[in-house]
Amino acid sequence: MIGKLTGTLLEKNPPEVLLDCHGVGYEVQVPMSTFYNLPPVGDRVALLTQFIVREDAQLLYGFATAPERQAFRELIKISGVGPRTALSILSGMGVSDLAQAVSLQEAGRLVKVPGIGKKTAERLLLELKGKLGADIGAHAHATSDAQADILQALLALGYNDKEAAAALKALPQDVGVSDGIKLALKALAK
């Protein structure tokens, strides 16, 4: 319903901000990654938002970037993960870090976030697999087109994300696609 707010920043009290939009003050909860990038009080700011209506409250959550909001939306779809937990996850790690943890199935990175236990972390990894797209940073570790192509080739050959990413890390940064695939396959064959 409310997708974006643009106005004057009146107050900053983590994790909440007060945004004046033409005389109406909106209380918006934001992850710390967004909070730290806000301008000083009195400046104009634009936030992408997610409006959540509950039985006892109507809440606005704000994000500086579209990938942050998309990750939040995917997180709150998961059973047992509410908006507050999703906000905590996005405050504890960036979207690209979250996507990389999911693609590499690294529960240990999620457990470091306050309020996330081992079982919740494992459920997050399972539920988010394949849902945080490349535009959000699922393969953020693929720093060049050649590395992205090598990664896709390894995945097409049946290797899982974790194996492919590990083989990709071992390659030189400036390797070509065909040489990279050969070197990665040699490393995976060991």
Summary of the structure (lengths in Angstrom):
residues: 190
radius of gyration: 19.6
end to end distance: 53.5
largest distance: 65.5
contacts: 573
relative contact order: 0.09
helix: 44%
strand: 20%
